[in-house]
Amino acid sequence: MLEQEFFQHLTDGVVIMDKQRIIQEMNPAAVRLTGWNIGERAPYCIFCQKRVIQEGEQRCLLMGHNPPPYFESEMPTMYGETIPVSFSTTYLSGAPDEEGKTVLMLRDLSQKKKEDEIRMAKLLARQTIEAQEAERKRIALELHDGVGQSLFSVSMALQVLARQTDPSTASFITDTLPVLQDAMQEVKRLSADLRPPALDMLGLNAALTSLIRRIEQHFPLAVTLHSNVDADTRFTPQLELNVYRIIQEALHNIAKHAHSPQAIVEVIHDRKKNRLTVTITDQGTGFDTEVVHHGGGLGLRHMTERTRLLDGTIRILSVPGGGTTIHVSIPCTNKDM
């Protein structure tokens, strides 16, 4: 009685069949998994259907001589599809080449396959973002230490030259210097946008303050930052960098597309739940989220990808003419608590 109850409630599929592969008995899990019926011949798995066999050899790998204790393949079902499963067998009496009953154990690998695909996609996304950030860091250093220093040297040389040349040439050089200074400031800004030095040295709040200052210098946008993250609190470098990029992307979108006079950024660290929540709001033109998601919205996709990389959630609320709110919630670990 106990054995029968165990058979009925086992989560793996169990199929009992004879030497001709006629199904003698099935548990409910096997019925749900395959749709097969008692009295029917069990089909071969995809591997066994396609494999090359020798004369006199059983097509079913599990019913031949020296069957493997376990292997994976795809099994046809009565639902008109194949599913990934793992197989193992045992025998109620005799051996696989004798007149005994074969017990076929089936385990559905569909969920495992989906989890593996999600894990691989996440790994690929992480590696891609890490490669992008490494390249950004390299270019930022090249701009700052290479182009920036070269422009500074040119500026110093021109100032010296202006003091040593005739008044008309000196005047021309003096008029040119502001253009050179603007170019130096632009290189500095680009370098900071590519890889904010404050983020590595001082943490998230300092980097966001610097970002907001640069945005307000270049766009007619007033940004207010509310944060309860103190200067001594540091999160993992991956979390800090990705949260910074999410906020950076959101503010650039507001500055370029929303036509909003102001934006509010809230960064709240819930120590009890050990979560970081970020909310970015504006009073701009808004947009249809469905249209953007299906027709483009590369910036929004990047924010979503970075959020998922941190095992977080993102909600984007917007309507045309009604402004936009982006809410991000991320589990966090601190280097210093």
ABEGO torsion letter per residue (X at the ends): XAAAAAAAABABBBBBBBAAGBBABBBAAAAAAAGBBBGBBBBBBAAAAABBBBBGBBABAAABBGBBABBBBBBBBAAGBBBBBBBBBBBABEBAABBBBBBBBBBBAAAAAAAAAAAAAAAAAAAAAAAAAAAAAAAAAAAAABAAAAAAAAAAAAAAAAAABBAAAAAAAAAAAAAAAAAAAAAAAAAAAABBAAAAAAEAAAAAAAAAAAAAAABBBBBBBBBABBAABBBBAAAAAAAAAAAAAAAAAAAAAAGBABBBBBBBBBAAAGBBBBBBBBABAEBBAAAAAAAEGAAAAAAAAAAAAAGBBBBBBBBBGAEBBBBBBBBBBBABX
